Amino acid sequence: MEIIKYPSRDTWSHIVERPHLDARTLGDTVSAMLADIRRRGDEAVKEYVSRFQGAAPETLEVSPQEMAEAEAAVSDDLKKAIAVARDNIARFHASQAMTPRRVETAPGVVCWQKAVPIERVGLYIPGGTAPLFSTVLMLAVPAQVAGCREIVLCSPCAADGKVHPAVLYAARVAGVHRIYKLGGVQAIGAMAYGTQSVPRVYKIFGPGNQYVTEAKQQVTRHGVAIDMPAGPSEVAVVADASSDMAFVASDFLSQAEHGADSQSVLFTTDEPIIEPLLAEIDRQLALLSRRELTEKSLAHSRIVLLRDKDELVDLVNLYAPEHLILQCADYAEVADRVVNAGSVFLGPYTPESAGDYASGTNHTLPTSGYARAYSGVNLDSFIRKITFQEISRDGLQYLGPVIEVMAANEGLDAHKNAVSVRLGKAIQS
């Protein structure tokens, strides 16, 4: 792990770099697959399922019988935990609903917005090394709260043609309408273009590997929206002499275990905590079932020692972490100065895993510095806001001359005339 002490500001660009993946042929590979899916539909999708998932399911859609088998396979303890998490997620996202308000911007000119759910949304749930049933809740519950008419979910099946039972159970509890045994580029392509089996959706959500991310970005050229650009998971932790090193190490490792390309960064102004922290990380690492994977992530993780709190806050905001954990004594003061982060966790008893699972906030967040411009998934992610306006005759007489002058100065005569003919009729009557 890299330890950087008192870096000058002109070297900060190195500190905020994320692990780089070789993407030289990635774009061409994904583009060819998407074009094939768009052209051949189910036939192409099934070939990719066989090639990349090692399975040959008779049908792509999960059957009612498979749903029943999955429910029976999930333990009562997990069912109860999923129910609590679902309720908390629903409660938090429901609180984000917009209250419509009509505004009279000028005499006789009334404008307002109406929130309308996206009719068809597609959710992607990776397979990989862990069954991410929590991500099902994070995406499907807000979609249900928003009122999306059709919620489609894709998740890769194993070689036996089965999707993990916890993923299927969470999907049922969260209100997903249709589920398909698709992973990778084939899932994104099927939802983006539609096939004989998979309906076309209007917006695609969910994390994934570099191929999924590239596919999501490419399908936006064909009229499909996506939640956000996304890369490997990451966490930044701010700690000081008051921090419990066991707590700090556990948060540092919680994101590192996601994958070999994940990253954890610690920011501190207290040099004496570094050695105890490294020792605690080693102690906890030895106990992890995913130790080998976590070690690969730690190879490009960092500890950064800064001169003062101002430097620390500036560098945190430049890094713009997906997850930001503040375990310093003055965490409330630091939090007030945070302007770039996906989700912030305050104080010693707020682990990042609370937001990942059950506190109610969403864990689908911007990575790779995109938190400088993107929000995490929220209720608005599943909603369109349509504007309305109504102008009375008196209102147009008041506002019309302003519009005419502006249209004339842009050289758009038809725009001006659309007002002028109305003003003429209004004056004659």
Secondary structure, DSSP 8 states (H G I E B T S, - for coil): -EEEES--GGGHHHHT-------TTHHHHHHHHHHHHHHHTHHHHHHHIIIII----S-SB--HHHHHHHHHHS-HHHHHHHHHHHHHHHHHHHTT------EEEETTEEEEEEEEE-SEEEEE---TTS--HHHHHHHHHHHHHHT-SEEEEE----TTS---HHHHHHHHHHT--EEE---HHHHHHHHHH--SSS---SEEE----HHHHHHHHHHGGGT-EES----S-EEEEEE-TTS-HHHHHHHHHHHHTT-TT-EEEEEES-GGGHHHHHHHHHHHHTT-TTHHHHHHHHTT-EEEE-SSHHHHHHHHHHH--SEEEEESTTHHHHHHT--S-SEEEESTT--HHHHHHTSSS------TTGGGT---S-GGGGEEEEEEEEE-HHHHHHHHHHHHHHHHHTT-HHHHHHHHHHHHHHHH-
